[in-house]
Amino acid sequence: MELELLGTGTSHGIPVISCTCDVCTSVDSRDKRLRASALIRLDNGMTILIDSGPEFRIQALRAGLSRLDTVLFTHSHADHTHGLDDVRIFTHTQDMPIYAEQRCAQEIRERFAYIFHRTQEGGGKPHIKLISIEAESAAQGEANAYYPPPIDIGGMQIIPIPAMHGSIPVLGWRIGDTAYLTDCSAIPEASLDRLKGLTNLVIGALRERPHSTHFSFSQAVSVIHRIGPQHAWFTHICHDFSHQGIIDWLDTNHPGKKIEPAYDGLRITIR
């Protein structure tokens, strides 16, 4: 199995519109970051998308995607959902299951109302089955929190990981020895328990400077240290640092740790 990172940029993407900074004008291909998204390829041929951002069509073409079976959402922000219409090419013959935290599911229904209403023939729209996951109380760390059970997709157990993005409940996802956690600013203890024994962790790390709704580089490193994966990658990166600049920052501040900046197209083996 494999996790491919389709996009590793923040909500603006890199290059940022109208920006002429060194990162946005870089010739290093690793500094060209589309909005954050990932693709899981199972050994049985099934494929699972994590977030359908506004560049999903471009990402799907670049990845040679010819099949899509399920979409898992982390949260409802535009840079993670606004390519949903482009999954319709994969839904001609049957409804596609879409999993989202309950608040995210409600916002998808509101923003993409045409999907759920009877409309005229022609024009096309995705045919989906939206499945709401109750995880808000779990993300907020309540004592009696309900933690959603794993989802069975193609015989594989996909584990939802409740977290917080500022005050918004979000979901990370774990499959096998690999987890994907973007757009986080806090992870409850019970969610950390669901991340024990990881080999690979992809985690949001926006920039070095603090942010109210995202982990900074240092905060992400602290979480990585607590979880203890064998290898970790930063994602959802803004244009404060180039790819090489993040490598240099890690070498200076956390030498010897197996942490790297991710880049678009990175493929990680899942076991």
Buried (B, 14 or more C-beta within 10 A) or exposed (E): BBBBBBBBBBBBBBBBEEEEEEBBEBEEEBBBBBBBBBBBBBEEEBBBBBBBBBBBBBBBEBBEBEEBBBBBBBBBBEBBBBBBBBBBBBBEEEEBBBBBBBBBBBBBBEBBEEBEEEEEEEEEBBBBEBEBBBBBBBBBBEEEBEBBEEBEBBEBEBBBBBBBBEEBBBBBBBBBBBBBBBBBBBBBEBBBEBBEEBBBBBBBBBBBEEBEBBBBBEBBBEBBEEBEBEBBBBBBBBBBBBBEBBBEBBEEEBEEBEBBBBBBBBEBEBE
